[in-house]
């Protein structure tokens, strides 16, 4: 997951230019198909008072790809939190938490 943080930090830096007060925690849930493509995403919780930034986060996550899983019709669901805060105007702080990954059980 950490290798994907760069895209979210870039999005945060860009958003700070238009809204220097944006900060807070967000919990996002997304689904990955057997090919490693994010096929759905939704915000479960957000302290962010910036709809544009929230939608940008979702757009970033939906552009991510993951390793393929060789199980037909597999769908993996991930729930993960991210926190954005301003340390200084030029050094935003970004952190994230542990993922909860759900995989369907097969009969």
C-alpha positions in Angstrom: 0.0 0.0 0.0 2.8 2.4 0.8 4.0 2.5 -2.8 0.7 4.1 -3.7 0.9 6.9 -1.1 2.8 9.2 -3.5 -0.3 9.7 -5.7 -2.4 10.7 -2.7 0.3 13.0 -1.3 0.6 14.7 -4.7 -3.2 15.2 -4.8 -3.1 16.6 -1.3 -0.4 19.1 -2.2 -2.3 20.2 -5.2 -5.5 20.7 -3.2 -3.7 22.7 -0.5 -3.1 25.4 -3.1 -6.8 26.0 -3.5 -7.8 25.1 0.1 -5.0 25.6 2.5 -7.2 24.5 5.4 -8.1 21.0 4.2 -7.1 18.3 6.6 -8.5 15.3 8.4 -9.1 11.6 8.2 -10.9 9.5 5.6 -11.8 5.9 5.4 -12.2 4.4 1.9 -13.4 1.0 0.8 -12.6 -0.3 -2.6 -12.9 -3.6 -4.5 -10.2 -5.2 -6.7 -11.0 -7.8 -9.4 -9.0 -10.9 -10.3 -7.0 -8.8 -12.8 -5.9 -6.4 -10.1 -8.1 -3.5 -11.3 -10.0 -1.4 -8.8 -13.6 -1.8 -10.0 -15.4 0.2 -7.2 -14.7 2.6 -4.4 -16.6 4.5 -1.8 -16.0 6.8 1.2 -17.2 5.2 4.4 -16.2 8.1 6.7 -14.6 11.5 6.3 -13.6 14.4 8.4 -12.6 16.3 5.2 -14.8 19.3 4.5 -13.8 19.4 0.9 -15.8 17.4 -1.6 -13.4 18.1 -4.5 -10.5 16.6 -2.5 -12.6 13.5 -1.4 -13.5 12.8 -5.1 -9.9 13.2 -6.1 -8.9 10.6 -3.5 -11.5 8.2 -4.9 -10.3 8.9 -8.5 -6.7 8.2 -7.4 -7.6 4.9 -5.8 -9.6 3.8 -8.7 -6.6 4.3 -10.9 -4.4 2.0 -8.9 -3.6 -1.6 -10.0 -2.7 -4.5 -7.9 -1.1 -7.9 -8.7 -3.4 -10.4 -10.5 -5.1 -13.1 -8.5 -5.5 -16.3 -10.5 -8.9 -17.2 -9.0 -11.8 -16.8 -11.5 -14.3 -14.2 -10.5 -12.3 -13.2 -7.4 -13.2 -9.9 -5.8 -11.1 -8.5 -2.9 -12.4 -5.7 -0.8 -10.1 -3.4 1.1 -11.0 -0.9 3.8 -8.2 1.6 4.6 -7.9 4.9 6.4 -5.8 7.9 5.4 -5.0 11.0 7.4 -4.0 14.4 6.0 -2.7 17.2 8.1 -0.6 20.4 7.6 2.7 20.4 9.4 3.7 23.6 7.6 2.4 25.0 4.4 5.2 23.4 2.4 5.4 20.1 4.3 2.1 18.4 4.6 1.9 15.2 6.6 0.2 12.1 5.3 -0.3 8.9 7.1 -2.4 5.8 6.7 -3.5 2.8 8.7 -3.8 -0.9 8.4 -6.0 -2.3 5.7 -8.8 -4.6 6.3 -9.0 -7.0 3.4 -12.0 -9.2 2.8 -12.0 -12.1 0.3 -15.1 -14.1 -0.4 -15.0 -17.7 0.8 -15.3 -20.3 -1.9 -17.6 -23.3 -1.5 
